[in-house]
């Protein structure tokens, strides 16, 4: 995938990693129709690209990852109610179909809909000055679609407090709650360190593993056990599984085919 740049979403591919940058720093990287369409298209194409090993989502500058809906437009909560689904909800649905690890590089304020973009990611690295919040009650609304991707990441009491008070928490508080994976003084180095921990692992195992993880959350215990019983046999049938076990026996580094 060749590097592209447009007004609202920057894209570049380097060493098997697709970097997506919301490029609206003057609006605190708020979500616009262009950003939403760009992310949807980029993730759809990335999911079909076997050469990609990871996707990193971030915001331009160092003040905001994403401030959520762009309230200055006055159109943020106006929808075509004849449509049964909406754009950002469809983006969250798409994230549940991804077989490529999605990493959030949180470089500043992560608020409202930005919390949804962060929560739809599989892994999160944040700068120490990043803050996280659901301030919708301050403008007379309430988190909705965002709750579908946030639920389960932190406890219900903590989530209720974020929603009902609208007050933000720090990066270190987010880490303590389990909302993010790590806080890094050097954000780029922190993201790279996390990438380095899985870029050398089996692409097939990760792809099938993400498929499994994203589906068992809504299952009962018995449904989950039956599903995972069937899935482990399919893992074992992949070329990567045969190569990984052969490499283990032969005490060498595996050469993954990703199949």
N, C-alpha and C positions, 0 to 999 in steps of 0.2 A: 504494500500500500504506500503510495507516494505521499510525502508531506503535503498537507493542504492548509490554507489559512483563509478564513472568511471573517465577516464582521463580528460574529458572536460565538463561534466555536472553532478553536484551533485544534488541528489534528496532526500528529507525526508518529511515525513508526520507527523504532530503533531497537535492534537486537531482539526482535520478537515481542516487543512491548508496544502497545498502542497507547499513546498519551493524548488524552482529551482535556482541553482547558477551556472552561467557560470564560469568554473574553468580553466581559461587560464590567470592568472595574469601576467605571464611573457610576454604575448602578449597583455596586456591591455584588456583582455577578448574579443579579436576580434572574429568575427564570422568565424567559420570553418565549413566544411561539417559535422563534427561530432556534433558540437553544434547545427547546423540547424536540423539535423536528430533527435537529442535527444529532442530538444524543440518540434518538430512536433509530435513525438511519445508521449511525456509526456502530451501535451495538448489534444491530441486525446483521450488518456486513461482517463484523468481527466474529460473530458466532459461527459463520460459515468459512472462516479463514483458518485452516489448520496450521498455518505458519505462526500464528499468534500464540504466545504463551501467557500473556497477562494484559490487562487493561488498567491504566491508571487515570482516575478522574480527579481534577483539581480546578482551582479558580485562578484567574490572572491576578498578579500582585501579591501583597502579603497582608491585606486587611480582611478579605472575605473569601471563604470557600464558595458559599452561595447564601444569599439573604432570603431565599424563598421567592414568593410571588412578587412581581414588580407592582407595588401599590400605587406608584405614581401614575400608572396608566388609567386607573379607575375602572379597569375591565377585568381585574384579576379573578373575581368571583362571579363573572357573568359567563354562562355556558349555554350551549344549544341543548336544551333539555329534551329535545326529541331524540338525541343520541343516548343510547343506554350506557356507553362508556366514555370516559374523558381521557385527554392526552396524557396527563402525568400518571394516572392510574394505569394506562396501557404501557407506559415506560416501566413502571414497577412490575407489571405482569411479564414484560419482556425480560427483566432482570432475573426472574425465576426460571427462565429458559436458557440462560447463559451457561455454557460449559467451559468458559474461559474465566479464570479468577479475576474479579473486579476489585481494585484497590482504591480507596479514597485517600487522597493526599490533602488533608484539611489544613489549609494555610492561613486560616483566619476565622471570622464569624461563620458559624454553620447554624442557620436559623430556619424555622418553619419548614417550607418545602425543601430547603437545603438539607434539613435533617432527614428527609425522605431519600434524597439522593445519596447521602452518606449511609443510611441504613440499608439501602438496596445493595450496597457493596458487600463483598465477602470479608474484606479486611480493611482496617483503618489505621493510618498513621497521622498524628496531629502535631502541629507546632505548639510550643508551650503557651503562646498567647492566644490560641484558638479558644473560642467559647461556643457553647452549644445550648440551644433553647427552642422552645415552642411558644412564641409570644402572641399567638393568634387571638387569645382572649383580650389582649390590649386593643385590638381593632374590631372587637365584637363578633369574631367567629371562633372556630375551634378546629384543632387538627383533625383531619378526617382520613383521607387516603394514606397520609403519613403514618397513622397508627397501625395500618395493616402491615407495614414493613418494620416498624419499631417494636411492636408487641413481641415479646419473647427475648428481645435483646437485653432488656433490663427488667427488674422486678416491677410488679404492678403498682406498688406504693410509690416508687420513685417516678414511674411514668405518669401517674396521676398528679404528683406534685408539679412536674414540669408543665403538664397541660393546664392545670387549674390556676397556678400562680403566674405562669408566663415568664418566670424569671430564669435567666441563663445560669449555666454551670461552667466551671473552668475545665480545661483539658485534663488536668489531674483528677478532678472529680469524675469526669467522664470515664477516665481510665479505671478509677476505683469501682465504678458501677458496672464495668464490663461493656460499656457502650463502644469503646474503641480498643485497639490492640496495643498501641504504644504511643508515648509522647517522645518526640525527638528534637533536641536542641538544634541539630542540623537536619532540617526536614528532608532534603533530598537524599542525604546519606542514610537517614532512617528508612525512607521508602526503598532505596536500593538494597539495604541490608535485609529487608523483609522479602523483596523479590528474589534475592540470591538464595534464600532458604527454600524456595520451591521451583525455581526455573530449571534446576538440574534434576527434578523428579519426573516421574512418568506422566506425559501429557494424557495418555489414555486413562490412567488411574484417576487423575485429577478431574478429567472431563466426566467420566462415569460417576466419580465420587460426588461431584457437585450435583449431578442429576439425582443421586440418591438422597443427599442431605436436604435438598430443597423440596423433596416430596414427603419425607416421613414426618415432618413437623405437624401436619394436620391429621395424622393417622392415630388410631388407638394403638395400645401396646401390641395387641395380637395382629392387627393389620400391619404394623411396622415390622414385627418379627417375620411374618409371612413374606412381606416384600423384600426384606433384606436377605432372607434365606435364599430367595430366587436370584437376587442380584449378585451375591458372592460368586456363584457359579459362572456368571457372565464376565465378571472381572477376570477370573482365572482363564477364560478362553481367549483373552486378548494377546496380541503379539508382545506387547510390553510386559505382560505377566510372565510369559515364557522367557523373555530376554532378561528380565530382572532376576528371576530365580537362577537362570544359568550363570549370570554374572556373579551372583552371590556365591554359588558353588565354586566358580573358577577364580574367585577373588580378584575381580577386575571391575572397571567402571562400566555400567550398562550403556548401550547405544540404543536409545529409544527411537522407535519408529512412529510413536504416537497412535498406533493402531491396536 
